[in-house]
């Protein structure tokens, strides 16, 4: 392995290769609690496509595994290092190469932060919709790798819906440009779509061409409902969906999250509040008022004990800050094992009830936040540091929630990716034929299996 590091140091710009112990530890894992990882042999900090290609060529020549890494904000272990691998960090590739205002697309390197892209294109009157809760710290490359969603995905879709093209470094070091910049195009297979969500197992995304929308013409209105039970909030979600309303956001926060945020931020909550629903519509004028009114009625009919509206942008942002603060507020209570199940919208009430039963039966604390408008639930399982028995109970609850999700017609991951934590669930969800298809695609693009091995799909699980 020393020979590989020596060759990398000779081939790459000074300062690109780091073997310092603190760097190896920092870059060896993402934010997934309890996902296995090992120390890499070295971390390569690429600044150009050529750096990435050279690194992969050298690794391929020696049969060394390469684990690509963005900001390390993942929650499933997808960026976790394997023994003796090279971690290839793209965090220094932060150039926004082009914003085409007329055609409404941008070309950005993989290390650009989601929020930085949004701010940059806003100056041209454009908008990049995918907005994961980690938008201020997660990279576009990482968002592409996991097909990240976000708060507004219920109406505007997820990352895949905005990727027009990609520049990808393949397992042999060749550089492929796939996709298009035109509004339409069906020449060849949809290779760009194939790489989205593949978690770095098929190629390393170094640049993305993303579709943008006009920023103007939207008038945001927030509807906030407090509920005395999580089940009532779930019924309100189903009622909004059943009425054919597509809000631009519909987020759920349960009592545990609410109180963690309130204590942290010194907020006062209504008495008896056990769940909060945050809805948003962005249609202008009378249409927006009508939709906001219908959502308010649905909240009240489902048992909302207090419902309020907001139109002022600062007030809308303040109300939704509770959702974005939920995860860091809970982390203050102990290590958080994050679930990412997605069920049909009509099954949200039942899934929430099953999560509560799992928490009770296993005697663990489970907080719930959710992109409730599209059935994507994030149960957050908290176990005290150093309590091995609590950790075992938490893992049983985790597995039970995955099983319940599948029993209700759901999928084991909505937006965080399979990584390492969801491999058993993916093995149960995917048929033998579909697993064979995955293995065939992996074998065709990465025959030596050096790209992020052991992640994303359960190769050989059956």
Secondary structure as UniProt FT lines:
FT   HELIX           2..11
FT   TURN            14..15
FT   STRAND          17..18
FT   HELIX           21..26
FT   TURN            33..34
FT   STRAND          42..45
FT   HELIX           49..62
FT   STRAND          66..69
FT   TURN            78..79
FT   TURN            83..84
FT   STRAND          86..89
FT   TURN            91..92
FT   STRAND          96..100
FT   TURN            101..104
FT   STRAND          105..109
FT   TURN            110..111
FT   HELIX           114..122
FT   TURN            123..125
FT   STRAND          126..127
FT   TURN            133..137
FT   HELIX           140..146
FT   TURN            151..152
FT   HELIX           153..156
FT   HELIX           159..162
FT   STRAND          163..169
FT   TURN            171..172
FT   STRAND          175..179
FT   HELIX           191..195
FT   TURN            196..197
FT   TURN            199..200
FT   STRAND          204..211
FT   STRAND          213..214
FT   STRAND          221..227
FT   HELIX           230..242
FT   TURN            243..244
FT   STRAND          249..254
FT   HELIX           255..265
FT   TURN            271..272
FT   STRAND          275..281
FT   HELIX           285..301
FT   TURN            302..303
FT   STRAND          304..310
FT   HELIX           313..331
FT   TURN            332..333
FT   STRAND          335..338
FT   STRAND          341..342
FT   HELIX           345..347
FT   HELIX           348..362
FT   STRAND          365..371
FT   HELIX           372..374
FT   STRAND          376..383
FT   TURN            385..386
FT   HELIX           388..407
FT   TURN            408..409
FT   TURN            419..422
FT   HELIX           423..429
FT   HELIX           432..445
FT   TURN            447..448
FT   TURN            453..454
FT   TURN            459..460
//
